[in-house]
Amino acid sequence: MSEAGGGQHPVSNDHEILSMKQPGPPHALFYPFHLCHPDTLTRLLARFSTVHFRDFMALQLTPMSGITAFQDRMGMDFPDLIASGRLVQGYNVSGPLSPALAAVIDRDLRDPLWRARFHHALRRDRRLQRGLFEPSHGLRIGDSLVPGPAALLRLMDDSFRQQAYDLARVGRLCRKDLTLEEGYDFEYGLALVKTSASLVYTQTLASAHRLQPVTDSPAHFALYTQSCGRESWPNTNHLLVRTGY
């Protein structure tokens, strides 16, 4: 397992074996996604007593708009791990944002370093891109259906990094009569909000359930580290480096 934690960054390359036996504390919260690669799960189970997963995040930004939730869960492919208690799932991160969560999201979106890291990852990191868009499919931008690669290329433009975004602005763009440019503004703003919300929920769940956040996404690790430092959150944050898968 190659792992970097907050503060120190221990690295090793041992090969873990999936086991039903609990090695003892600590307990991991995988972030930012509700699913992970089976090889990542194997490595997590070799290091942590239990591994916890959220459900799909379906945000509701306004009373009249929302994101459709997917019902797939990690435990669907690992019923024995659910039965043994080593895999825990079902943490709800959907619906309207609480005022406290919304305030942190707005601070992320107004943080120049957080925004710069996000935009760099949007341009370079395929994991982050796939978590937000499906480049192989067309994207509905305003009233137009735009090929995925062309839409993503437009969203990589540095002009978006320089624009001011907050939840209020993204909420105002949650309507059907958008122009093409307004549609791009909305997609970029929504990508910011979804990324930030996934990280704020990570801190909320980790704190409430005494879990240690772990990811295999370097981009999200860097963004979460930035938020932890700014918000004075406990910087217990692990990066599991994927190699060969």
Backbone as JSON, one array per atom type, in Angstrom:
{
  "sequence": "MSEAGGGQHPVSNDHEILSMKQPGPPHALFYPFHLCHPDTLTRLLARFSTVHFRDFMALQLTPMSGITAFQDRMGMDFPDLIASGRLVQGYNVSGPLSPALAAVIDRDLRDPLWRARFHHALRRDRRLQRGLFEPSHGLRIGDSLVPGPAALLRLMDDSFRQQAYDLARVGRLCRKDLTLEEGYDFEYGLALVKTSASLVYTQTLASAHRLQPVTDSPAHFALYTQSCGRESWPNTNHLLVRTGY",
  "N": [[0.84, -1.2, 0.0], [0.63, 2.1, -0.94], [0.75, 5.04, 0.72], [-0.24, 8.27, 1.71], [-0.38, 10.43, 4.38], [-1.9, 13.1, 6.33], [0.47, 15.52, 7.15], [2.8, 13.58, 7.65], [4.18, 11.3, 5.21], [4.1, 8.26, 4.76], [5.34, 5.56, 2.8], [4.85, 2.48, 1.26], [5.1, -0.72, -0.37], [3.78, -3.1, -0.04], [1.82, -6.05, -0.72], [-1.52, -6.47, -0.32], [-3.92, -8.83, 1.01], [-7.26, -9.81, 0.56], [-9.26, -10.14, 3.38], [-11.42, -11.65, 5.76], [-11.04, -11.36, 8.41], [-10.86, -9.09, 11.06], [-8.42, -6.65, 11.37], [-8.32, -4.84, 13.43], [-8.64, -1.47, 14.87], [-7.52, 1.38, 12.84], [-10.61, 2.86, 11.47], [-11.89, 3.27, 8.22], [-13.05, 5.87, 6.04], [-14.04, 5.95, 2.86], [-13.45, 8.26, 0.27], [-13.87, 10.48, -2.64], [-16.06, 9.27, -3.69], [-18.93, 7.04, -4.07], [-18.36, 4.47, -4.68], [-15.6, 2.19, -5.13], [-12.58, 0.96, -6.73], [-12.21, -2.61, -6.92], [-9.6, -3.53, -6.26], [-8.62, -1.42, -4.78], [-10.35, -1.57, -2.58], [-9.54, -4.06, -1.52], [-6.96, -3.43, -0.62], [-7.54, -1.46, 1.25], [-8.94, -2.94, 3.17], [-6.92, -4.49, 4.2], [-5.56, -2.7, 5.7], [-7.31, -1.3, 7.34], [-9.79, -1.69, 9.93], [-12.55, -1.56, 9.39], [-14.32, -0.48, 6.46], [-15.93, 2.31, 5.23], [-18.68, 3.54, 3.34], [-20.31, 6.14, 1.59], [-23.64, 6.79, 0.27], [-24.7, 7.35, -3.15], [-24.27, 10.73, -4.08], [-26.78, 12.99, -4.33], [-27.49, 16.04, -4.92], [-29.67, 18.71, -3.93], [-30.12, 21.7, -5.11], [-31.94, 23.79, -5.36], [-35.41, 24.28, -4.42], [-36.85, 23.33, -6.6], [-35.19, 21.83, -8.17], [-32.85, 19.16, -8.79], [-30.55, 16.34, -8.49], [-30.53, 13.21, -10.03], [-30.46, 10.24, -8.16], [-28.27, 7.42, -8.06], [-28.73, 3.96, -7.4], [-26.82, 2.06, -6.88], [-24.53, 0.29, -4.78], [-21.54, -0.3, -2.88], [-21.58, -2.67, -1.44], [-23.17, -4.41, -2.89], [-21.69, -6.08, -4.49], [-20.2, -7.37, -2.64], [-21.39, -9.09, -0.54], [-20.66, -10.75, 1.62], [-18.77, -9.27, 3.02], [-20.36, -7.21, 3.93], [-22.04, -8.66, 5.63], [-20.21, -9.52, 7.55], [-19.53, -7.18, 8.73], [-17.36, -5.69, 8.0], [-17.47, -4.07, 5.81], [-19.19, -1.12, 5.55], [-22.06, 0.7, 4.75], [-24.37, 3.13, 3.33], [-24.53, 5.77, 4.19], [-26.17, 8.77, 4.1], [-25.97, 11.37, 1.79], [-27.46, 13.17, 0.37], [-29.94, 15.46, -0.99], [-31.2, 18.7, 0.19], [-28.72, 21.18, 1.07], [-27.37, 21.77, 4.29], [-27.28, 24.86, 6.2], [-24.74, 25.12, 7.46], [-23.06, 23.37, 5.97], [-23.34, 24.56, 3.47], [-22.1, 27.01, 3.9], [-19.39, 26.31, 4.19], [-18.89, 25.24, 1.66], [-19.18, 27.54, 0.08], [-16.95, 28.93, 1.02], [-14.9, 27.29, 0.07], [-15.27, 27.71, -2.7], [-14.59, 30.33, -2.9], [-11.97, 30.41, -2.3], [-8.87, 31.09, -3.5], [-6.65, 29.33, -3.86], [-7.75, 26.79, -3.56], [-9.52, 26.86, -5.72], [-7.69, 27.09, -7.83], [-6.35, 24.65, -7.65], [-8.47, 22.92, -8.16], [-9.13, 23.62, -10.84], [-6.76, 22.99, -12.18], [-6.78, 20.22, -11.8], [-9.13, 19.59, -13.18], [-8.29, 20.03, -15.77], [-6.25, 18.16, -16.06], [-6.63, 15.69, -14.72], [-7.98, 12.62, -15.1], [-9.56, 11.03, -13.45], [-10.94, 12.85, -11.82], [-12.29, 14.23, -13.84], [-13.96, 12.18, -14.92], [-15.52, 11.69, -12.7], [-17.17, 13.84, -12.66], [-18.17, 14.36, -15.22], [-19.16, 12.62, -18.21], [-17.12, 12.1, -20.55], [-17.25, 10.58, -22.91], [-19.82, 10.66, -23.78], [-22.48, 12.75, -25.05], [-23.06, 16.07, -23.79], [-25.62, 17.92, -22.26], [-25.79, 21.19, -22.75], [-27.08, 24.09, -21.81], [-29.54, 24.63, -24.15], [-28.43, 22.98, -25.99], [-27.01, 19.97, -27.34], [-23.91, 18.9, -26.78], [-20.93, 17.43, -28.01], [-19.13, 15.28, -25.8], [-16.17, 15.47, -25.49], [-15.7, 18.0, -26.66], [-17.21, 19.7, -25.04], [-15.93, 19.34, -22.56], [-13.39, 20.33, -23.18], [-14.0, 23.03, -23.59], [-14.77, 23.75, -20.98], [-12.36, 23.61, -19.71], [-11.14, 26.0, -20.14], [-9.28, 28.81, -19.03], [-10.69, 31.03, -18.28], [-12.9, 30.31, -16.79], [-11.81, 29.59, -14.33], [-11.14, 32.04, -13.36], [-13.51, 33.3, -12.84], [-16.0, 34.38, -10.46], [-17.66, 32.24, -8.26], [-20.43, 31.03, -6.38], [-22.75, 29.33, -4.18], [-25.19, 30.62, -4.47], [-25.07, 31.8, -7.01], [-24.83, 29.52, -8.66], [-27.23, 28.29, -8.03], [-29.03, 30.13, -9.12], [-28.65, 29.6, -11.77], [-29.87, 27.21, -12.15], [-32.01, 26.44, -14.12], [-34.16, 26.03, -16.98], [-34.03, 27.57, -19.29], [-31.49, 28.34, -20.39], [-28.86, 30.04, -22.1], [-26.23, 28.99, -24.4], [-23.72, 29.8, -23.36], [-24.43, 30.46, -20.72], [-25.14, 27.93, -19.98], [-22.67, 26.59, -19.96], [-21.48, 28.04, -17.88], [-23.1, 27.17, -15.77], [-22.55, 24.38, -15.73], [-19.83, 24.36, -15.04], [-19.92, 25.66, -12.56], [-21.59, 23.89, -11.15], [-19.96, 21.62, -11.13], [-17.9, 22.53, -9.46], [-19.38, 22.84, -7.07], [-20.34, 20.21, -6.57], [-17.92, 18.85, -6.21], [-16.79, 20.18, -3.98], [-18.87, 19.76, -2.08], [-18.79, 16.97, -1.77], [-16.42, 16.7, -0.38], [-16.82, 18.23, 1.93], [-18.9, 16.77, 3.09], [-17.39, 14.51, 3.58], [-15.7, 15.31, 5.72], [-17.72, 15.84, 7.62], [-18.94, 13.3, 8.01], [-16.72, 11.77, 8.79], [-16.0, 13.02, 11.2], [-18.35, 12.69, 12.72], [-18.57, 9.91, 12.99], [-16.13, 8.99, 13.78], [-14.11, 8.28, 11.89], [-11.43, 7.66, 9.53], [-10.54, 9.59, 6.83], [-9.98, 8.37, 3.55], [-8.62, 8.19, 0.32], [-8.21, 7.28, -3.16], [-7.65, 9.09, -5.02], [-5.54, 11.46, -6.15], [-6.1, 14.18, -6.78], [-8.45, 14.85, -5.35], [-7.51, 14.35, -2.79], [-5.62, 16.44, -2.51], [-7.31, 18.68, -2.68], [-8.99, 18.27, -0.47], [-7.11, 18.38, 1.58], [-6.38, 21.07, 1.39], [-8.81, 22.3, 2.15], [-9.01, 21.31, 4.77], [-6.82, 22.57, 6.04], [-7.52, 25.3, 5.81], [-9.97, 25.41, 7.16], [-9.29, 24.54, 9.64], [-9.7, 21.87, 10.29], [-9.28, 18.51, 11.62], [-6.38, 17.09, 10.3], [-6.35, 14.42, 9.31], [-5.8, 12.42, 6.83], [-5.66, 10.29, 4.21], [-3.87, 9.09, 1.41], [-4.12, 6.65, -0.94], [-2.13, 5.29, -3.25], [-2.73, 4.43, -6.53], [-1.52, 1.78, -8.43], [-0.94, 0.15, -11.36], [-3.58, -0.44, -11.87]],
  "CA": [[0.0, 0.0, 0.0], [1.3, 3.39, -0.95], [-0.18, 5.89, 1.45], [0.24, 9.54, 2.25], [-1.3, 10.97, 5.37], [-1.66, 14.49, 6.66], [1.69, 15.72, 7.91], [3.84, 12.69, 7.16], [3.75, 10.58, 4.01], [4.75, 6.96, 4.67], [5.11, 4.86, 1.54], [5.3, 1.1, 1.19], [4.59, -1.39, -1.57], [3.34, -4.45, 0.28], [0.64, -6.48, -1.47], [-2.47, -6.91, 0.67], [-4.81, -9.91, 0.63], [-8.59, -9.64, 1.1], [-9.44, -10.99, 4.54], [-12.62, -11.44, 6.55], [-10.62, -11.13, 9.79], [-10.66, -7.69, 11.34], [-7.11, -6.4, 11.95], [-8.41, -3.85, 14.51], [-8.73, -0.07, 14.44], [-8.6, 2.37, 12.69], [-11.72, 2.63, 10.56], [-11.71, 4.17, 7.06], [-14.15, 6.42, 5.24], [-13.56, 6.19, 1.5], [-14.0, 9.46, -0.37], [-15.13, 11.21, -2.53], [-17.09, 8.56, -4.45], [-19.69, 6.02, -3.33], [-17.82, 3.19, -5.1], [-14.16, 2.21, -5.4], [-12.07, -0.2, -7.46], [-12.03, -3.76, -6.02], [-8.23, -3.6, -5.75], [-8.53, -0.42, -3.7], [-11.03, -2.14, -1.41], [-8.66, -5.08, -0.96], [-5.87, -2.76, 0.09], [-8.11, -0.79, 2.42], [-9.29, -3.94, 4.17], [-5.68, -4.96, 4.81], [-5.02, -1.64, 6.55], [-8.32, -0.77, 8.26], [-10.71, -2.66, 10.5], [-13.76, -1.47, 8.58], [-14.3, 0.53, 5.4], [-17.27, 2.89, 5.19], [-19.01, 4.18, 2.07], [-21.53, 6.93, 1.46], [-24.46, 6.52, -0.9], [-24.53, 8.32, -4.23], [-24.63, 12.08, -3.66], [-27.74, 13.65, -5.21], [-27.72, 17.33, -4.29], [-30.82, 19.52, -4.31], [-29.64, 23.06, -4.95], [-33.11, 24.64, -5.2], [-36.59, 23.44, -4.17], [-37.42, 22.81, -7.84], [-34.19, 21.15, -8.98], [-32.07, 18.17, -8.08], [-29.77, 15.39, -9.26], [-31.05, 11.86, -9.87], [-29.56, 9.36, -7.41], [-28.08, 6.03, -8.48], [-28.98, 3.09, -6.26], [-25.77, 1.07, -6.69], [-23.74, 0.4, -3.56], [-20.36, -1.15, -2.87], [-21.9, -3.97, -0.87], [-23.89, -5.28, -3.8], [-20.75, -7.08, -5.0], [-19.46, -7.96, -1.53], [-22.35, -9.33, 0.55], [-20.0, -11.36, 2.78], [-18.15, -8.2, 3.79], [-21.45, -6.54, 4.64], [-22.5, -9.55, 6.71], [-19.18, -9.59, 8.59], [-19.38, -5.86, 9.33], [-16.13, -5.03, 7.56], [-17.88, -3.03, 4.85], [-20.35, -0.41, 6.08], [-22.55, 1.59, 3.72], [-25.68, 3.7, 3.59], [-24.49, 7.14, 4.71], [-26.93, 9.63, 3.19], [-25.37, 12.67, 1.49], [-28.31, 13.72, -0.67], [-30.95, 16.41, -0.59], [-30.77, 20.1, 0.37], [-27.55, 21.4, 1.9], [-27.6, 22.53, 5.52], [-26.56, 26.14, 6.18], [-23.34, 24.95, 7.83], [-22.36, 22.81, 4.82], [-23.35, 25.56, 2.4], [-21.11, 28.05, 4.21], [-18.05, 25.79, 3.88], [-18.79, 25.14, 0.2], [-18.92, 28.88, -0.43], [-15.56, 29.28, 1.33], [-14.08, 26.58, -0.92], [-15.41, 28.33, -4.01], [-13.97, 31.67, -2.85], [-10.57, 30.21, -1.93], [-8.12, 31.08, -4.76], [-5.79, 28.16, -3.99], [-8.65, 25.65, -3.8], [-10.01, 26.98, -7.09], [-6.59, 26.8, -8.75], [-6.13, 23.2, -7.63], [-9.59, 22.29, -8.86], [-9.05, 23.83, -12.28], [-5.63, 22.19, -12.66], [-7.22, 18.82, -11.85], [-10.1, 19.46, -14.26], [-7.54, 19.99, -17.02], [-5.23, 17.12, -16.13], [-6.9, 14.47, -13.96], [-9.12, 11.93, -15.68], [-10.44, 10.56, -12.39], [-11.84, 13.94, -11.47], [-13.16, 14.48, -15.0], [-14.99, 11.14, -15.03], [-16.43, 11.81, -11.58], [-18.06, 14.98, -12.88], [-18.76, 14.3, -16.55], [-18.86, 11.42, -18.98], [-16.65, 12.69, -21.82], [-17.56, 9.77, -24.08], [-21.19, 10.92, -24.16], [-22.81, 14.15, -25.24], [-23.5, 16.8, -22.61], [-26.64, 18.92, -22.5], [-25.31, 22.5, -22.31], [-28.19, 24.96, -22.18], [-30.47, 23.92, -25.03], [-27.66, 22.28, -27.02], [-26.32, 18.73, -27.01], [-22.54, 19.13, -27.21], [-20.09, 16.24, -27.83], [-18.44, 15.32, -24.51], [-14.82, 16.03, -25.54], [-15.74, 19.44, -26.96], [-17.71, 20.38, -23.85], [-14.89, 19.33, -21.54], [-12.34, 21.25, -23.63], [-14.46, 24.41, -23.31], [-14.76, 23.96, -19.53], [-10.97, 23.72, -19.27], [-10.63, 27.34, -20.4], [-8.88, 29.47, -17.8], [-11.65, 32.08, -17.92], [-13.78, 29.8, -15.74], [-11.08, 29.66, -13.06], [-11.07, 33.43, -12.92], [-14.84, 33.8, -12.51], [-16.47, 34.18, -9.09], [-18.8, 31.34, -8.13], [-20.89, 30.62, -5.07], [-23.98, 28.54, -4.3], [-26.29, 31.46, -4.94], [-24.97, 31.94, -8.47], [-25.14, 28.24, -9.29], [-28.67, 28.1, -7.86], [-29.76, 30.96, -10.09], [-28.49, 29.0, -13.1], [-30.64, 25.97, -12.18], [-33.25, 26.66, -14.85], [-34.15, 25.36, -18.28], [-33.93, 28.48, -20.43], [-30.14, 28.88, -20.42], [-28.11, 30.12, -23.36], [-25.09, 28.08, -24.41], [-22.7, 30.29, -22.44], [-24.95, 30.27, -19.38], [-25.07, 26.49, -19.72], [-21.29, 26.28, -19.56], [-21.31, 28.6, -16.54], [-23.78, 26.29, -14.83], [-21.84, 23.11, -15.62], [-18.61, 24.57, -14.29], [-20.29, 25.93, -11.18], [-22.1, 22.66, -10.54], [-18.8, 20.76, -10.89], [-17.29, 23.05, -8.25], [-20.24, 22.56, -5.91], [-20.35, 18.78, -6.29], [-16.61, 18.47, -5.68], [-16.68, 20.69, -2.62], [-19.83, 19.09, -1.21], [-18.32, 15.62, -1.46], [-15.34, 16.81, 0.61], [-17.41, 18.7, 3.18], [-19.57, 15.6, 3.66], [-16.33, 13.63, 4.09], [-15.35, 15.78, 7.05], [-18.87, 15.68, 8.5], [-19.09, 11.88, 8.34], [-15.54, 11.32, 9.54], [-16.09, 13.55, 12.56], [-19.5, 12.13, 13.43], [-18.45, 8.48, 13.19], [-14.75, 8.71, 14.17], [-13.51, 7.56, 10.77], [-10.29, 8.31, 8.91], [-10.76, 9.73, 5.4], [-9.01, 7.74, 2.67], [-8.98, 8.27, -1.09], [-7.18, 6.88, -4.12], [-7.64, 10.17, -6.01], [-4.64, 12.53, -5.72], [-6.7, 15.51, -6.91], [-9.35, 15.07, -4.21], [-6.64, 14.41, -1.61], [-5.06, 17.79, -2.43], [-8.39, 19.63, -2.4], [-9.43, 18.07, 0.91], [-6.04, 18.9, 2.42], [-6.51, 22.53, 1.38], [-9.97, 22.66, 2.98], [-8.68, 21.02, 6.18], [-5.95, 23.62, 6.55], [-8.25, 26.57, 5.9], [-11.06, 25.3, 8.13], [-8.74, 24.01, 10.9], [-10.2, 20.52, 10.54], [-8.21, 17.52, 11.83], [-5.8, 16.75, 9.0], [-6.18, 12.98, 9.13], [-6.18, 12.33, 5.43], [-4.79, 9.28, 3.63], [-3.89, 8.87, -0.04], [-3.69, 5.34, -1.38], [-1.7, 5.5, -4.63], [-3.06, 3.31, -7.41], [-0.45, 1.35, -9.31], [-1.24, -1.02, -12.15], [-5.02, -0.63, -12.08]],
  "C": [[0.87, 1.23, 0.0], [0.35, 4.4, -0.36], [0.5, 7.16, 1.86], [-0.79, 10.05, 3.22], [-0.98, 12.41, 5.62], [-0.42, 14.61, 7.52], [2.82, 14.88, 7.39], [3.29, 11.84, 6.02], [4.48, 9.24, 3.92], [4.39, 6.26, 3.38], [5.65, 3.45, 1.66], [4.63, 0.44, 0.02], [4.19, -2.83, -1.29], [2.04, -4.76, -0.44], [-0.33, -7.1, -0.49], [-3.37, -8.0, 0.11], [-6.16, -9.67, 1.31], [-8.8, -10.62, 2.24], [-10.74, -10.64, 5.23], [-12.27, -11.13, 8.0], [-10.33, -9.66, 10.0], [-9.29, -7.46, 11.97], [-7.15, -5.41, 13.11], [-8.47, -2.44, 13.97], [-7.49, 0.31, 13.65], [-9.65, 1.96, 11.67], [-11.68, 3.7, 9.46], [-13.05, 4.64, 6.5], [-13.59, 6.71, 3.85], [-14.23, 7.44, 0.94], [-13.3, 9.69, -1.7], [-16.31, 10.46, -3.13], [-17.79, 7.53, -3.58], [-19.26, 4.6, -3.7], [-16.31, 3.32, -5.22], [-13.78, 0.95, -6.17], [-11.9, -1.38, -6.49], [-10.62, -3.88, -5.46], [-8.0, -2.58, -4.65], [-9.2, -0.95, -2.44], [-10.17, -3.2, -0.73], [-7.56, -4.46, -0.12], [-6.37, -2.04, 1.34], [-8.41, -1.78, 3.53], [-8.07, -4.53, 4.86], [-5.12, -3.94, 5.81], [-6.0, -1.19, 7.64], [-9.26, -1.87, 8.73], [-12.01, -2.72, 9.72], [-13.58, -0.36, 7.55], [-15.73, 1.0, 5.18], [-17.46, 3.65, 3.89], [-20.31, 4.97, 2.2], [-22.38, 6.37, 0.33], [-24.15, 7.57, -1.97], [-25.03, 9.69, -3.77], [-25.53, 12.73, -4.71], [-28.15, 14.95, -4.54], [-29.01, 17.96, -4.8], [-30.45, 20.98, -4.04], [-30.76, 24.08, -4.8], [-34.31, 23.74, -4.96], [-37.14, 22.76, -5.42], [-36.4, 22.07, -8.69], [-33.42, 20.16, -8.13], [-31.34, 17.27, -9.04], [-30.31, 14.0, -8.99], [-30.02, 10.97, -9.18], [-29.48, 7.99, -8.07], [-28.17, 5.14, -7.24], [-27.87, 2.07, -6.03], [-24.96, 1.38, -5.43], [-22.58, -0.58, -3.63], [-20.7, -2.56, -2.41], [-22.65, -4.91, -1.77], [-22.99, -6.38, -4.35], [-19.99, -7.8, -3.89], [-20.38, -8.23, -0.35], [-21.7, -9.94, 1.8], [-19.33, -10.3, 3.66], [-19.19, -7.37, 4.53], [-21.88, -7.37, 5.84], [-21.5, -9.59, 7.87], [-18.98, -8.25, 9.29], [-18.13, -5.13, 8.9], [-16.39, -3.95, 6.53], [-19.18, -2.43, 5.36], [-20.78, 0.62, 5.04], [-23.86, 2.23, 4.15], [-25.68, 5.08, 4.18], [-25.12, 8.08, 3.69], [-26.24, 10.98, 3.03], [-26.16, 13.36, 0.37], [-29.29, 14.74, -0.09], [-30.42, 17.81, -0.43], [-29.55, 20.18, 1.28], [-27.93, 22.18, 3.15], [-26.86, 23.86, 5.43], [-25.08, 26.0, 6.52], [-22.52, 24.39, 6.67], [-22.26, 23.82, 3.7], [-22.29, 26.63, 2.64], [-19.7, 27.58, 3.89], [-17.86, 25.68, 2.38], [-18.5, 26.51, -0.4], [-17.48, 29.31, -0.13], [-14.6, 28.54, 0.42], [-14.09, 27.33, -2.25], [-14.79, 29.72, -4.07], [-12.49, 31.6, -2.49], [-9.73, 30.12, -3.21], [-7.25, 29.83, -4.94], [-6.63, 26.91, -4.25], [-9.14, 25.68, -5.25], [-8.92, 26.65, -8.1], [-6.31, 25.31, -8.81], [-7.25, 22.46, -8.35], [-9.43, 22.43, -10.37], [-7.88, 23.05, -12.89], [-6.05, 20.73, -12.8], [-8.23, 18.6, -12.97], [-9.4, 19.36, -15.61], [-6.7, 18.73, -17.17], [-5.65, 15.74, -15.6], [-8.16, 13.78, -14.48], [-10.07, 11.38, -14.63], [-11.43, 11.65, -12.01], [-12.79, 14.25, -12.61], [-14.29, 13.47, -15.07], [-15.97, 11.2, -13.87], [-17.46, 12.91, -11.76], [-18.82, 14.9, -14.2], [-18.48, 12.92, -17.13], [-18.43, 11.87, -20.37], [-17.0, 11.88, -23.06], [-18.99, 9.98, -24.57], [-21.39, 12.42, -24.41], [-23.29, 14.78, -23.94], [-24.54, 17.82, -23.02], [-26.16, 20.23, -21.89], [-26.34, 23.52, -22.74], [-29.2, 24.15, -22.98], [-29.76, 23.07, -26.08], [-27.07, 20.99, -26.48], [-24.93, 18.82, -27.62], [-21.75, 17.84, -27.03], [-19.25, 16.38, -26.56], [-17.04, 15.92, -24.57], [-14.8, 17.54, -25.8], [-16.22, 20.23, -25.75], [-16.64, 20.45, -22.77], [-13.76, 20.29, -21.9], [-12.74, 22.7, -23.35], [-14.39, 24.71, -21.82], [-13.35, 24.06, -18.96], [-10.41, 25.13, -19.45], [-10.38, 28.09, -19.09], [-9.84, 30.58, -17.37], [-12.6, 31.61, -16.82], [-13.11, 29.86, -14.37], [-11.12, 31.07, -12.5], [-12.44, 33.99, -12.52], [-15.19, 33.51, -11.06], [-17.7, 33.27, -9.1], [-19.15, 31.19, -6.65], [-22.2, 29.86, -5.27], [-25.13, 29.37, -4.85], [-26.27, 31.59, -6.46], [-25.34, 30.64, -9.16], [-26.64, 27.95, -9.17], [-29.47, 28.9, -8.85], [-29.69, 30.38, -11.5], [-29.23, 27.67, -13.22], [-32.01, 26.22, -12.83], [-33.08, 26.1, -16.26], [-33.86, 26.28, -19.45], [-32.55, 29.14, -20.51], [-29.62, 28.99, -21.86], [-26.94, 29.14, -23.29], [-24.03, 28.52, -23.4], [-23.16, 30.17, -20.99], [-24.92, 28.79, -19.0], [-23.69, 26.05, -19.29], [-20.99, 26.84, -18.16], [-21.92, 27.68, -15.48], [-23.0, 25.0, -14.64], [-20.55, 23.26, -14.82], [-18.92, 24.82, -12.82], [-20.8, 24.69, -10.47], [-20.96, 21.69, -10.25], [-18.05, 21.22, -9.63], [-18.08, 22.64, -7.01], [-20.22, 21.07, -5.57], [-19.03, 18.32, -5.7], [-16.47, 18.92, -4.24], [-17.62, 19.96, -1.68], [-19.37, 17.69, -0.83], [-17.24, 15.64, -0.38], [-15.87, 17.31, 1.95], [-18.17, 17.56, 3.86], [-18.54, 14.6, 4.21], [-15.96, 14.03, 5.51], [-16.49, 15.57, 8.04], [-19.03, 14.23, 8.96], [-17.92, 11.37, 9.18], [-15.6, 11.78, 10.98], [-17.2, 12.88, 13.36], [-19.3, 10.67, 13.81], [-17.02, 8.03, 13.53], [-14.05, 7.82, 13.14], [-12.34, 8.36, 10.22], [-10.51, 8.38, 7.4], [-9.62, 9.14, 4.58], [-9.51, 7.85, 1.24], [-7.87, 7.66, -1.93], [-7.12, 7.89, -5.27], [-6.72, 11.29, -5.53], [-5.26, 13.92, -5.78], [-7.61, 15.8, -5.73], [-8.58, 15.12, -2.9], [-6.1, 15.83, -1.43], [-6.14, 18.82, -2.09], [-8.87, 19.5, -0.95], [-8.38, 18.58, 1.89], [-6.11, 20.42, 2.51], [-7.67, 22.98, 2.27], [-9.67, 22.43, 4.46], [-7.82, 22.13, 6.78], [-6.68, 24.93, 6.75], [-9.28, 26.55, 7.01], [-10.59, 24.84, 9.51], [-9.4, 22.69, 11.29], [-9.03, 19.62, 10.89], [-7.68, 17.02, 10.49], [-5.4, 15.28, 8.95], [-6.71, 12.65, 7.75], [-5.19, 11.41, 4.74], [-4.98, 9.18, 2.12], [-3.32, 7.5, -0.33], [-3.39, 5.44, -2.87], [-1.99, 4.25, -5.46], [-1.88, 3.03, -8.34], [-0.88, 0.09, -10.05], [-2.72, -1.32, -12.33], [-5.71, 0.71, -12.11]]
}
